Amino acid sequence: MEPFTACHKIIDPSPFIKQCFDTMCGCLANQGDEEECRCMALTRFVSKCLEKDPNAPISDWRITTKCYKECGPGEIYQDCYRSKCEKRCETLHDESQCPDEGSCIPGCFCAPGLVRKGEKCVPPERCHNCACEGYGDPHYTTFDRRNYTFNGECSFVAARDKNPRGQHKFQARRLHISIFCFSVNTALYVITNNKRCTTETVTVCTDAVTILYDSHAVLIAAKGTEEGVQVTVDKVKVEVFPYRSSWLSLERPDTTQVMAAITDIQLEVTYFLDNFGFAIRLPSALYFNETEGLCGNCNHDDKDDLAARNIGLVDDVDDFGSSWLLEGEPSTCGILKKEEQLCTLLPPDMDPCLTIMDEDLFGKVRIHDH
């Protein structure tokens, strides 16, 4: 029958005739719709045909047989998807992403140019797959997942886009408060500001985040356990969440954290009061190898993350971190030194958390924060 004549030259249709009856009978026995059961049986035959010859001229078979398929926004139906999985935000740059030359899977898949993000299909520019975090005393995980500890006090550039002329799209700095700065037609610039957690300790904490963008300023600051996190936009305190403007979105799930998003440059910043932490998320599709600062360069290679300003790669974390001290900071700013405490990790049978955590990373963090 048309339009399957072309497939008869590719595979023997005889065994599929019996399979067709079996599929129909089984489907109807389970109270399936007759048309739905018929199309299910035909789909199996088409999949086998296209598995043998992906170029078989049967692209209009669904129209001819009235076996239409509906998919969600951004999706298209493919009778022969030739991979076991779709490209996803989490694996955007994985070139060997589960290929399978022999596979032929029917179903709804993201249209060309889109990738899977949860249940949705989105442009790669909306995949915030470069994530940098800072937390505690303070420990960093770069965009490329390199972990290190830098005990610098005052303001430091956490992340900004590379721009030899100094016109940054965004900039983030870390001070006694962490500051993230972004400006239109300038590079990405995130700055963190650190101060001593208490007057008695030699540890520093990030207690605020500032975002500068297109002549605007957003300050996210820790005000203590009772007041929680407060936010001001252009020096005006935000009283109601969620907050929306033409350029900025703010969410406050509870009093201990705030999430800020600037859609125009696809920047997401979150501040956490509980551990004096922050997270910066960017799409590698826009910023691949185009960032610098304490968060690294977002190129999926952690070996070149310790790039000091105006110097290049260095081995010493303190040299690297100090180079990103914000220009104009007082001469009293620097690195707080502390003696390493004599402590060790409990064995897994006494500390069950170690069975599900990175023991090496957790151990370094706990020893440093002791």
Contacts in CASP RR format, 6 or more apart in sequence:
PFRMAT RR
TARGET T0000
AUTHOR 0000-0000-0000
METHOD contacts of the structure
MODEL  1
MEPFTACHKIIDPSPFIKQCFDTMCGCLANQGDEEECRCMALTRFVSKCL
EKDPNAPISDWRITTKCYKECGPGEIYQDCYRSKCEKRCETLHDESQCPD
EGSCIPGCFCAPGLVRKGEKCVPPERCHNCACEGYGDPHYTTFDRRNYTF
NGECSFVAARDKNPRGQHKFQARRLHISIFCFSVNTALYVITNNKRCTTE
TVTVCTDAVTILYDSHAVLIAAKGTEEGVQVTVDKVKVEVFPYRSSWLSL
ERPDTTQVMAAITDIQLEVTYFLDNFGFAIRLPSALYFNETEGLCGNCNH
DDKDDLAARNIGLVDDVDDFGSSWLLEGEPSTCGILKKEEQLCTLLPPDM
DPCLTIMDEDLFGKVRIHDH
2 64 0 8 1.000
3 58 0 8 1.000
3 60 0 8 1.000
3 61 0 8 1.000
3 64 0 8 1.000
3 65 0 8 1.000
4 13 0 8 1.000
4 45 0 8 1.000
4 46 0 8 1.000
4 49 0 8 1.000
4 58 0 8 1.000
4 61 0 8 1.000
6 49 0 8 1.000
6 56 0 8 1.000
6 57 0 8 1.000
6 58 0 8 1.000
7 13 0 8 1.000
7 45 0 8 1.000
7 46 0 8 1.000
7 49 0 8 1.000
7 56 0 8 1.000
7 58 0 8 1.000
10 49 0 8 1.000
10 52 0 8 1.000
10 53 0 8 1.000
10 56 0 8 1.000
11 48 0 8 1.000
11 49 0 8 1.000
11 52 0 8 1.000
13 45 0 8 1.000
16 44 0 8 1.000
16 45 0 8 1.000
16 48 0 8 1.000
19 41 0 8 1.000
19 44 0 8 1.000
19 45 0 8 1.000
20 41 0 8 1.000
20 42 0 8 1.000
20 45 0 8 1.000
23 37 0 8 1.000
23 40 0 8 1.000
23 41 0 8 1.000
23 44 0 8 1.000
24 37 0 8 1.000
24 38 0 8 1.000
24 41 0 8 1.000
26 37 0 8 1.000
27 36 0 8 1.000
27 37 0 8 1.000
27 40 0 8 1.000
27 41 0 8 1.000
28 34 0 8 1.000
28 37 0 8 1.000
35 66 0 8 1.000
35 67 0 8 1.000
38 65 0 8 1.000
38 67 0 8 1.000
39 65 0 8 1.000
39 67 0 8 1.000
42 61 0 8 1.000
42 65 0 8 1.000
42 67 0 8 1.000
43 67 0 8 1.000
43 79 0 8 1.000
43 106 0 8 1.000
46 58 0 8 1.000
46 61 0 8 1.000
46 79 0 8 1.000
46 80 0 8 1.000
46 106 0 8 1.000
47 79 0 8 1.000
47 80 0 8 1.000
47 104 0 8 1.000
47 105 0 8 1.000
47 106 0 8 1.000
48 104 0 8 1.000
49 56 0 8 1.000
49 58 0 8 1.000
50 56 0 8 1.000
50 58 0 8 1.000
50 79 0 8 1.000
50 80 0 8 1.000
50 104 0 8 1.000
51 80 0 8 1.000
51 102 0 8 1.000
51 103 0 8 1.000
51 104 0 8 1.000
54 80 0 8 1.000
54 82 0 8 1.000
54 104 0 8 1.000
61 67 0 8 1.000
61 79 0 8 1.000
62 68 0 8 1.000
62 69 0 8 1.000
62 77 0 8 1.000
62 79 0 8 1.000
69 77 0 8 1.000
69 107 0 8 1.000
69 108 0 8 1.000
70 77 0 8 1.000
71 77 0 8 1.000
71 107 0 8 1.000
71 108 0 8 1.000
72 108 0 8 1.000
73 120 0 8 1.000
73 121 0 8 1.000
74 110 0 8 1.000
74 111 0 8 1.000
74 114 0 8 1.000
74 121 0 8 1.000
75 108 0 8 1.000
75 109 0 8 1.000
75 110 0 8 1.000
75 111 0 8 1.000
75 121 0 8 1.000
76 108 0 8 1.000
76 109 0 8 1.000
76 110 0 8 1.000
76 111 0 8 1.000
77 106 0 8 1.000
77 107 0 8 1.000
77 108 0 8 1.000
77 109 0 8 1.000
78 106 0 8 1.000
78 107 0 8 1.000
78 108 0 8 1.000
78 109 0 8 1.000
79 106 0 8 1.000
79 107 0 8 1.000
80 104 0 8 1.000
80 105 0 8 1.000
80 106 0 8 1.000
81 103 0 8 1.000
81 104 0 8 1.000
81 105 0 8 1.000
81 106 0 8 1.000
81 107 0 8 1.000
81 109 0 8 1.000
82 100 0 8 1.000
82 101 0 8 1.000
82 102 0 8 1.000
82 103 0 8 1.000
82 104 0 8 1.000
82 105 0 8 1.000
83 97 0 8 1.000
83 98 0 8 1.000
83 99 0 8 1.000
83 100 0 8 1.000
83 103 0 8 1.000
83 105 0 8 1.000
84 98 0 8 1.000
84 100 0 8 1.000
84 103 0 8 1.000
84 105 0 8 1.000
85 97 0 8 1.000
85 98 0 8 1.000
86 109 0 8 1.000
86 110 0 8 1.000
86 115 0 8 1.000
86 116 0 8 1.000
87 97 0 8 1.000
87 110 0 8 1.000
87 115 0 8 1.000
87 116 0 8 1.000
88 115 0 8 1.000
88 116 0 8 1.000
88 117 0 8 1.000
88 118 0 8 1.000
89 115 0 8 1.000
89 116 0 8 1.000
89 117 0 8 1.000
89 118 0 8 1.000
89 122 0 8 1.000
89 124 0 8 1.000
89 126 0 8 1.000
89 127 0 8 1.000
89 128 0 8 1.000
89 129 0 8 1.000
90 129 0 8 1.000
91 97 0 8 1.000
92 115 0 8 1.000
92 124 0 8 1.000
92 127 0 8 1.000
92 129 0 8 1.000
92 284 0 8 1.000
92 285 0 8 1.000
93 284 0 8 1.000
93 288 0 8 1.000
93 300 0 8 1.000
110 116 0 8 1.000
110 121 0 8 1.000
111 121 0 8 1.000
113 123 0 8 1.000
113 124 0 8 1.000
114 121 0 8 1.000
114 122 0 8 1.000
114 123 0 8 1.000
115 121 0 8 1.000
115 122 0 8 1.000
115 123 0 8 1.000
115 124 0 8 1.000
115 127 0 8 1.000
117 126 0 8 1.000
117 127 0 8 1.000
123 285 0 8 1.000
124 283 0 8 1.000
124 285 0 8 1.000
125 266 0 8 1.000
125 283 0 8 1.000
125 285 0 8 1.000
125 286 0 8 1.000
126 266 0 8 1.000
126 283 0 8 1.000
127 283 0 8 1.000
127 284 0 8 1.000
127 285 0 8 1.000
128 266 0 8 1.000
128 268 0 8 1.000
128 281 0 8 1.000
128 282 0 8 1.000
128 283 0 8 1.000
129 283 0 8 1.000
129 284 0 8 1.000
130 143 0 8 1.000
130 144 0 8 1.000
130 281 0 8 1.000
130 282 0 8 1.000
130 283 0 8 1.000
130 284 0 8 1.000
130 287 0 8 1.000
130 291 0 8 1.000
130 298 0 8 1.000
131 141 0 8 1.000
131 143 0 8 1.000
131 279 0 8 1.000
131 280 0 8 1.000
131 281 0 8 1.000
131 282 0 8 1.000
132 140 0 8 1.000
132 141 0 8 1.000
132 142 0 8 1.000
132 143 0 8 1.000
132 158 0 8 1.000
132 159 0 8 1.000
132 279 0 8 1.000
132 280 0 8 1.000
132 281 0 8 1.000
132 294 0 8 1.000
132 295 0 8 1.000
132 296 0 8 1.000
133 140 0 8 1.000
133 141 0 8 1.000
133 277 0 8 1.000
133 278 0 8 1.000
133 279 0 8 1.000
133 280 0 8 1.000
134 140 0 8 1.000
134 141 0 8 1.000
134 192 0 8 1.000
134 206 0 8 1.000
134 277 0 8 1.000
134 278 0 8 1.000
134 279 0 8 1.000
135 272 0 8 1.000
135 275 0 8 1.000
135 276 0 8 1.000
135 277 0 8 1.000
135 278 0 8 1.000
136 205 0 8 1.000
136 206 0 8 1.000
136 275 0 8 1.000
136 276 0 8 1.000
136 277 0 8 1.000
136 365 0 8 1.000
136 369 0 8 1.000
137 149 0 8 1.000
137 151 0 8 1.000
137 197 0 8 1.000
137 203 0 8 1.000
137 204 0 8 1.000
137 205 0 8 1.000
137 368 0 8 1.000
137 369 0 8 1.000
138 149 0 8 1.000
138 150 0 8 1.000
138 151 0 8 1.000
138 152 0 8 1.000
138 174 0 8 1.000
138 192 0 8 1.000
138 194 0 8 1.000
138 204 0 8 1.000
138 205 0 8 1.000
138 206 0 8 1.000
138 276 0 8 1.000
138 277 0 8 1.000
139 147 0 8 1.000
139 148 0 8 1.000
139 149 0 8 1.000
139 365 0 8 1.000
139 368 0 8 1.000
140 147 0 8 1.000
140 148 0 8 1.000
140 149 0 8 1.000
140 150 0 8 1.000
140 294 0 8 1.000
140 295 0 8 1.000
141 147 0 8 1.000
142 148 0 8 1.000
142 294 0 8 1.000
142 295 0 8 1.000
142 296 0 8 1.000
142 302 0 8 1.000
142 305 0 8 1.000
143 159 0 8 1.000
143 282 0 8 1.000
143 291 0 8 1.000
143 295 0 8 1.000
143 296 0 8 1.000
143 297 0 8 1.000
143 298 0 8 1.000
143 305 0 8 1.000
144 296 0 8 1.000
144 297 0 8 1.000
144 298 0 8 1.000
144 299 0 8 1.000
144 300 0 8 1.000
144 301 0 8 1.000
144 302 0 8 1.000
144 305 0 8 1.000
145 302 0 8 1.000
146 296 0 8 1.000
146 302 0 8 1.000
146 305 0 8 1.000
146 306 0 8 1.000
147 361 0 8 1.000
147 364 0 8 1.000
148 306 0 8 1.000
148 317 0 8 1.000
149 317 0 8 1.000
149 364 0 8 1.000
149 365 0 8 1.000
149 368 0 8 1.000
150 294 0 8 1.000
150 317 0 8 1.000
150 318 0 8 1.000
150 320 0 8 1.000
150 321 0 8 1.000
150 335 0 8 1.000
151 202 0 8 1.000
151 203 0 8 1.000
151 204 0 8 1.000
151 335 0 8 1.000
151 336 0 8 1.000
151 337 0 8 1.000
151 338 0 8 1.000
152 194 0 8 1.000
152 204 0 8 1.000
152 321 0 8 1.000
152 322 0 8 1.000
152 333 0 8 1.000
152 334 0 8 1.000
152 335 0 8 1.000
152 336 0 8 1.000
153 176 0 8 1.000
153 194 0 8 1.000
153 195 0 8 1.000
153 196 0 8 1.000
153 204 0 8 1.000
153 333 0 8 1.000
153 334 0 8 1.000
153 335 0 8 1.000
153 336 0 8 1.000
154 175 0 8 1.000
154 176 0 8 1.000
154 193 0 8 1.000
154 194 0 8 1.000
154 325 0 8 1.000
154 326 0 8 1.000
154 329 0 8 1.000
154 330 0 8 1.000
154 333 0 8 1.000
154 334 0 8 1.000
155 173 0 8 1.000
155 174 0 8 1.000
155 175 0 8 1.000
155 176 0 8 1.000
155 179 0 8 1.000
155 191 0 8 1.000
155 192 0 8 1.000
155 193 0 8 1.000
155 194 0 8 1.000
155 325 0 8 1.000
155 326 0 8 1.000
155 329 0 8 1.000
155 333 0 8 1.000
156 173 0 8 1.000
156 174 0 8 1.000
156 175 0 8 1.000
156 191 0 8 1.000
156 192 0 8 1.000
156 193 0 8 1.000
156 194 0 8 1.000
156 294 0 8 1.000
156 321 0 8 1.000
156 324 0 8 1.000
156 325 0 8 1.000
156 326 0 8 1.000
157 171 0 8 1.000
157 172 0 8 1.000
157 173 0 8 1.000
157 174 0 8 1.000
157 189 0 8 1.000
157 190 0 8 1.000
157 191 0 8 1.000
157 292 0 8 1.000
157 293 0 8 1.000
157 294 0 8 1.000
157 309 0 8 1.000
157 324 0 8 1.000
157 326 0 8 1.000
158 172 0 8 1.000
158 173 0 8 1.000
158 174 0 8 1.000
158 178 0 8 1.000
158 180 0 8 1.000
158 190 0 8 1.000
158 191 0 8 1.000
158 192 0 8 1.000
158 278 0 8 1.000
158 280 0 8 1.000
158 293 0 8 1.000
158 294 0 8 1.000
158 295 0 8 1.000
158 324 0 8 1.000
159 170 0 8 1.000
159 171 0 8 1.000
159 172 0 8 1.000
159 180 0 8 1.000
159 188 0 8 1.000
159 189 0 8 1.000
159 190 0 8 1.000
159 280 0 8 1.000
159 282 0 8 1.000
159 291 0 8 1.000
159 292 0 8 1.000
159 293 0 8 1.000
159 294 0 8 1.000
159 295 0 8 1.000
159 296 0 8 1.000
160 168 0 8 1.000
160 170 0 8 1.000
160 171 0 8 1.000
160 172 0 8 1.000
160 181 0 8 1.000
160 187 0 8 1.000
160 188 0 8 1.000
160 189 0 8 1.000
160 190 0 8 1.000
160 291 0 8 1.000
160 292 0 8 1.000
160 293 0 8 1.000
161 168 0 8 1.000
161 169 0 8 1.000
161 170 0 8 1.000
161 187 0 8 1.000
161 188 0 8 1.000
161 189 0 8 1.000
161 287 0 8 1.000
161 290 0 8 1.000
161 291 0 8 1.000
161 292 0 8 1.000
162 187 0 8 1.000
162 290 0 8 1.000
162 291 0 8 1.000
162 292 0 8 1.000
162 297 0 8 1.000
163 169 0 8 1.000
163 186 0 8 1.000
163 187 0 8 1.000
166 186 0 8 1.000
166 187 0 8 1.000
167 185 0 8 1.000
167 186 0 8 1.000
167 187 0 8 1.000
168 181 0 8 1.000
168 182 0 8 1.000
168 183 0 8 1.000
168 186 0 8 1.000
168 187 0 8 1.000
168 188 0 8 1.000
168 189 0 8 1.000
169 182 0 8 1.000
169 183 0 8 1.000
169 184 0 8 1.000
169 185 0 8 1.000
169 186 0 8 1.000
169 187 0 8 1.000
169 188 0 8 1.000
169 189 0 8 1.000
169 265 0 8 1.000
170 180 0 8 1.000
170 181 0 8 1.000
170 182 0 8 1.000
170 183 0 8 1.000
170 186 0 8 1.000
170 187 0 8 1.000
170 188 0 8 1.000
170 189 0 8 1.000
170 190 0 8 1.000
170 213 0 8 1.000
170 262 0 8 1.000
170 265 0 8 1.000
170 267 0 8 1.000
171 180 0 8 1.000
171 181 0 8 1.000
171 182 0 8 1.000
171 183 0 8 1.000
171 186 0 8 1.000
171 187 0 8 1.000
171 188 0 8 1.000
171 189 0 8 1.000
171 190 0 8 1.000
171 191 0 8 1.000
171 212 0 8 1.000
172 178 0 8 1.000
172 179 0 8 1.000
172 180 0 8 1.000
172 181 0 8 1.000
172 182 0 8 1.000
172 188 0 8 1.000
172 189 0 8 1.000
172 190 0 8 1.000
172 191 0 8 1.000
172 192 0 8 1.000
172 209 0 8 1.000
172 211 0 8 1.000
172 269 0 8 1.000
172 280 0 8 1.000
172 295 0 8 1.000
173 179 0 8 1.000
173 180 0 8 1.000
173 181 0 8 1.000
173 189 0 8 1.000
173 190 0 8 1.000
173 191 0 8 1.000
173 192 0 8 1.000
173 193 0 8 1.000
173 210 0 8 1.000
173 326 0 8 1.000
174 191 0 8 1.000
174 192 0 8 1.000
174 193 0 8 1.000
174 194 0 8 1.000
174 206 0 8 1.000
174 294 0 8 1.000
175 191 0 8 1.000
175 192 0 8 1.000
175 193 0 8 1.000
175 194 0 8 1.000
175 195 0 8 1.000
175 206 0 8 1.000
175 208 0 8 1.000
175 326 0 8 1.000
176 193 0 8 1.000
176 194 0 8 1.000
176 195 0 8 1.000
176 196 0 8 1.000
176 204 0 8 1.000
176 205 0 8 1.000
176 206 0 8 1.000
176 207 0 8 1.000
176 208 0 8 1.000
177 192 0 8 1.000
177 193 0 8 1.000
177 194 0 8 1.000
177 195 0 8 1.000
177 206 0 8 1.000
177 207 0 8 1.000
177 208 0 8 1.000
177 209 0 8 1.000
177 210 0 8 1.000
177 221 0 8 1.000
177 222 0 8 1.000
178 191 0 8 1.000
178 192 0 8 1.000
178 193 0 8 1.000
178 194 0 8 1.000
178 206 0 8 1.000
178 207 0 8 1.000
178 208 0 8 1.000
178 209 0 8 1.000
178 210 0 8 1.000
178 271 0 8 1.000
178 277 0 8 1.000
178 278 0 8 1.000
179 190 0 8 1.000
179 191 0 8 1.000
179 192 0 8 1.000
179 193 0 8 1.000
179 208 0 8 1.000
179 209 0 8 1.000
179 210 0 8 1.000
179 211 0 8 1.000
180 189 0 8 1.000
180 190 0 8 1.000
180 191 0 8 1.000
180 192 0 8 1.000
180 209 0 8 1.000
180 210 0 8 1.000
180 211 0 8 1.000
180 212 0 8 1.000
180 269 0 8 1.000
180 278 0 8 1.000
180 280 0 8 1.000
181 189 0 8 1.000
181 190 0 8 1.000
181 191 0 8 1.000
181 210 0 8 1.000
181 211 0 8 1.000
181 212 0 8 1.000
181 213 0 8 1.000
182 188 0 8 1.000
182 189 0 8 1.000
182 190 0 8 1.000
182 211 0 8 1.000
182 212 0 8 1.000
182 213 0 8 1.000
182 214 0 8 1.000
182 262 0 8 1.000
182 265 0 8 1.000
182 267 0 8 1.000
183 189 0 8 1.000
183 212 0 8 1.000
183 213 0 8 1.000
183 214 0 8 1.000
183 215 0 8 1.000
184 213 0 8 1.000
184 214 0 8 1.000
184 264 0 8 1.000
188 265 0 8 1.000
188 267 0 8 1.000
188 282 0 8 1.000
188 287 0 8 1.000
188 291 0 8 1.000
189 212 0 8 1.000
190 211 0 8 1.000
190 269 0 8 1.000
190 280 0 8 1.000
190 295 0 8 1.000
191 210 0 8 1.000
191 326 0 8 1.000
192 206 0 8 1.000
192 209 0 8 1.000
192 278 0 8 1.000
192 294 0 8 1.000
193 206 0 8 1.000
193 207 0 8 1.000
193 208 0 8 1.000
193 210 0 8 1.000
194 204 0 8 1.000
194 205 0 8 1.000
194 206 0 8 1.000
195 204 0 8 1.000
195 205 0 8 1.000
195 207 0 8 1.000
196 202 0 8 1.000
196 203 0 8 1.000
196 204 0 8 1.000
196 205 0 8 1.000
196 336 0 8 1.000
197 203 0 8 1.000
197 204 0 8 1.000
197 205 0 8 1.000
197 276 0 8 1.000
202 336 0 8 1.000
202 337 0 8 1.000
202 338 0 8 1.000
203 336 0 8 1.000
203 338 0 8 1.000
203 369 0 8 1.000
204 336 0 8 1.000
205 276 0 8 1.000
206 276 0 8 1.000
206 277 0 8 1.000
206 278 0 8 1.000
207 221 0 8 1.000
207 222 0 8 1.000
207 276 0 8 1.000
208 219 0 8 1.000
208 220 0 8 1.000
208 221 0 8 1.000
208 222 0 8 1.000
208 271 0 8 1.000
209 219 0 8 1.000
209 220 0 8 1.000
209 221 0 8 1.000
209 260 0 8 1.000
209 269 0 8 1.000
209 271 0 8 1.000
209 278 0 8 1.000
210 217 0 8 1.000
210 218 0 8 1.000
210 219 0 8 1.000
210 220 0 8 1.000
211 217 0 8 1.000
211 218 0 8 1.000
211 220 0 8 1.000
211 260 0 8 1.000
211 262 0 8 1.000
211 269 0 8 1.000
212 218 0 8 1.000
213 247 0 8 1.000
213 248 0 8 1.000
213 262 0 8 1.000
213 265 0 8 1.000
214 247 0 8 1.000
216 233 0 8 1.000
216 234 0 8 1.000
216 247 0 8 1.000
216 248 0 8 1.000
217 232 0 8 1.000
217 233 0 8 1.000
217 234 0 8 1.000
217 235 0 8 1.000
218 231 0 8 1.000
218 232 0 8 1.000
218 233 0 8 1.000
218 248 0 8 1.000
218 250 0 8 1.000
218 260 0 8 1.000
219 231 0 8 1.000
219 232 0 8 1.000
220 229 0 8 1.000
220 230 0 8 1.000
220 231 0 8 1.000
220 258 0 8 1.000
220 260 0 8 1.000
220 269 0 8 1.000
220 271 0 8 1.000
221 229 0 8 1.000
221 230 0 8 1.000
221 231 0 8 1.000
221 232 0 8 1.000
222 228 0 8 1.000
222 229 0 8 1.000
222 271 0 8 1.000
222 273 0 8 1.000
222 276 0 8 1.000
223 229 0 8 1.000
223 230 0 8 1.000
224 273 0 8 1.000
225 273 0 8 1.000
227 255 0 8 1.000
228 255 0 8 1.000
228 256 0 8 1.000
228 273 0 8 1.000
229 252 0 8 1.000
229 255 0 8 1.000
229 256 0 8 1.000
229 257 0 8 1.000
229 258 0 8 1.000
229 271 0 8 1.000
229 273 0 8 1.000
230 237 0 8 1.000
230 238 0 8 1.000
231 237 0 8 1.000
231 238 0 8 1.000
231 243 0 8 1.000
231 250 0 8 1.000
231 252 0 8 1.000
231 258 0 8 1.000
232 238 0 8 1.000
233 243 0 8 1.000
233 245 0 8 1.000
233 248 0 8 1.000
233 250 0 8 1.000
238 250 0 8 1.000
241 250 0 8 1.000
241 251 0 8 1.000
241 252 0 8 1.000
242 249 0 8 1.000
242 250 0 8 1.000
242 251 0 8 1.000
242 252 0 8 1.000
243 249 0 8 1.000
243 250 0 8 1.000
244 250 0 8 1.000
247 262 0 8 1.000
247 263 0 8 1.000
247 264 0 8 1.000
248 260 0 8 1.000
248 261 0 8 1.000
248 262 0 8 1.000
249 260 0 8 1.000
249 261 0 8 1.000
249 262 0 8 1.000
249 263 0 8 1.000
250 258 0 8 1.000
250 259 0 8 1.000
250 260 0 8 1.000
250 261 0 8 1.000
251 258 0 8 1.000
251 259 0 8 1.000
252 258 0 8 1.000
252 259 0 8 1.000
253 259 0 8 1.000
255 273 0 8 1.000
256 272 0 8 1.000
256 273 0 8 1.000
256 274 0 8 1.000
257 270 0 8 1.000
257 271 0 8 1.000
257 272 0 8 1.000
257 273 0 8 1.000
257 274 0 8 1.000
258 270 0 8 1.000
258 271 0 8 1.000
259 268 0 8 1.000
259 269 0 8 1.000
259 270 0 8 1.000
260 268 0 8 1.000
260 269 0 8 1.000
260 270 0 8 1.000
261 267 0 8 1.000
261 268 0 8 1.000
261 269 0 8 1.000
265 286 0 8 1.000
266 282 0 8 1.000
266 283 0 8 1.000
266 286 0 8 1.000
267 280 0 8 1.000
267 281 0 8 1.000
267 282 0 8 1.000
268 279 0 8 1.000
268 280 0 8 1.000
268 281 0 8 1.000
268 282 0 8 1.000
269 278 0 8 1.000
269 279 0 8 1.000
269 280 0 8 1.000
269 281 0 8 1.000
270 278 0 8 1.000
270 279 0 8 1.000
270 281 0 8 1.000
271 277 0 8 1.000
271 278 0 8 1.000
272 278 0 8 1.000
272 279 0 8 1.000
280 295 0 8 1.000
282 291 0 8 1.000
282 298 0 8 1.000
284 298 0 8 1.000
284 299 0 8 1.000
284 300 0 8 1.000
287 298 0 8 1.000
288 298 0 8 1.000
288 299 0 8 1.000
288 300 0 8 1.000
289 297 0 8 1.000
289 298 0 8 1.000
289 299 0 8 1.000
290 297 0 8 1.000
290 298 0 8 1.000
291 297 0 8 1.000
291 298 0 8 1.000
292 307 0 8 1.000
292 309 0 8 1.000
293 307 0 8 1.000
293 309 0 8 1.000
293 324 0 8 1.000
294 321 0 8 1.000
294 324 0 8 1.000
296 305 0 8 1.000
296 307 0 8 1.000
297 304 0 8 1.000
297 305 0 8 1.000
297 307 0 8 1.000
304 313 0 8 1.000
306 313 0 8 1.000
306 314 0 8 1.000
306 315 0 8 1.000
306 317 0 8 1.000
306 320 0 8 1.000
307 313 0 8 1.000
307 314 0 8 1.000
307 320 0 8 1.000
308 314 0 8 1.000
308 319 0 8 1.000
308 320 0 8 1.000
308 321 0 8 1.000
308 323 0 8 1.000
308 324 0 8 1.000
309 323 0 8 1.000
309 324 0 8 1.000
310 323 0 8 1.000
311 323 0 8 1.000
314 320 0 8 1.000
314 323 0 8 1.000
318 335 0 8 1.000
322 334 0 8 1.000
322 335 0 8 1.000
325 333 0 8 1.000
325 334 0 8 1.000
340 367 0 8 1.000
340 368 0 8 1.000
341 367 0 8 1.000
341 370 0 8 1.000
343 366 0 8 1.000
343 367 0 8 1.000
343 370 0 8 1.000
345 351 0 8 1.000
345 354 0 8 1.000
345 359 0 8 1.000
345 362 0 8 1.000
345 363 0 8 1.000
345 366 0 8 1.000
346 354 0 8 1.000
348 354 0 8 1.000
348 355 0 8 1.000
353 362 0 8 1.000
354 362 0 8 1.000
END
